[in-house]
Amino acid sequence: MPLLKTRGLVLRAYDYGDSSRIFRVYTRDAGAQSLLARGVKGSRSRLRGVLDLFNLVDVSFYRKAGRSLHVPREADLVESHAVLKRDLGRMLGFGAVVRLLQALALEEEANPEMFDLLIDTAAAFDRADLAAEAIEPLRHYASWQVLARKGYAPEVDCCVACGSEAGGSPGFAVAEGGVVCGRCDARGRPLSRREYGALQLFLHGDGGLAAAWRFDGGEGRRLDRIREEFAVYHAGLPPRFLAGPPYAGMLR
């Protein structure tokens, strides 16, 4: 039963009996793991306050083959993301990214690039100077990046039907896997020029540029729907993933 020492971000926490909790932690070296912290609710527990929602921690735990729950031995707090956790809007925005991450079958699948994205996103949501208007575009950027780093990036430069340039305001064809030009737009959902620009930014830009984007009207909701339908169709997420807002169920 080897001892694994790694860095991880706490994604969710569940009560287990009267004194213990189960923590879902996304780690750099072992992907998503479930850790059973016995007695963590007690005032004398060394893990109390360290293993907490959205905390970045250095953790060591024993891994036993065939077990889905592992026992943490030690955990040290690296970053609590206190600013993020004091603001409901930031919590919901980052929680939506976490919800998508957890839906993509990440059990024990190491993905350092995904881990770095998650940590960078948490840090961005934790910035004291993050404007309220930046939360939604930052959530969109991180959500598309999660899909892309799992291998589900849509084609947004050329028409997926004929291969020609997409043009300034193409359509988006979920089943075909990306944008379609004006000649093929009967296959896709129309995108405004601004929506298309936002989609390219979220897939090809960086978090800083994405946070500076400002949605107009219902653009954010329309792009949410496109991304969620795309994830259900191509990543095999259950249809219920489409129900409710993108952050549904994250704060329970």
C-alpha positions, 0 to 999 in steps of 0.5 A: 500500500504505497504512500503518495505525496502530491498537490491537490485542490479540494473539489467537494466534501461529504459528511461520513458518519458523525465525525468524518468526511469524504473529500474529492481532491483533484491531484497533480499526480493521480487525478481525482481521488476520494479521501476519507478523513476520519474524525476530521470534524473533531477539534483536535484533528490535524486535517480540520480546516486544511481539507476544505472546499477549494483549498489547495493542499499538499497531501499524502495518502495511502493508495490500496489497489481496488479501493475507491476511498483512500486514507489521508496521512498528512495535509498542509494548506498551500492556498485557501482561496479566501477571496473566492470563498467569500463571494457567492458569484465567484463560488458559483462561477468556479463551481461550474468549472469544477462541475464540468471537470468532475463530470469527465471521468477523471478518476485516477487519471493524471493530467498535469496540464488539466491540474495547472488549468484548474489551479490557474483558474482558482487563482484567477477567481481569487484575485481581489481586483477581479471585476464582477463582470469578469466572472461569467467570461472567465467561467466560459473560458475555463469550461471550454479549456477543460473540454479542450484539454480532455481532447474535445475541442471543437473546430472554430476556424474552418467549416467542419462540413466543407473545409472552407474559411468559416467567415465572420459569423458562422453557425455552430453544428454540435453533431459535426463538432464545430462551426459551419460556413454560410453555405453550410449553415443550415446544419448549425445554430447561428452565431453572431459576430460577437459570439463567434469572436468570444468562442475563438477567444475562449479556445485560443486566448488566455485567461487574462484576455477572456476575463476582459471580455464583456457579454451583451444581452443573452450571449453568455446563455447561448454559448453556455447552451452550445457548450453543454450540448457539445459536451453531452454529444461528444464527451458522453456526459449524461443528458441531465447535465443540460438541466438547470444552470451551469453551477447546479448542485455545486454548493451542496 
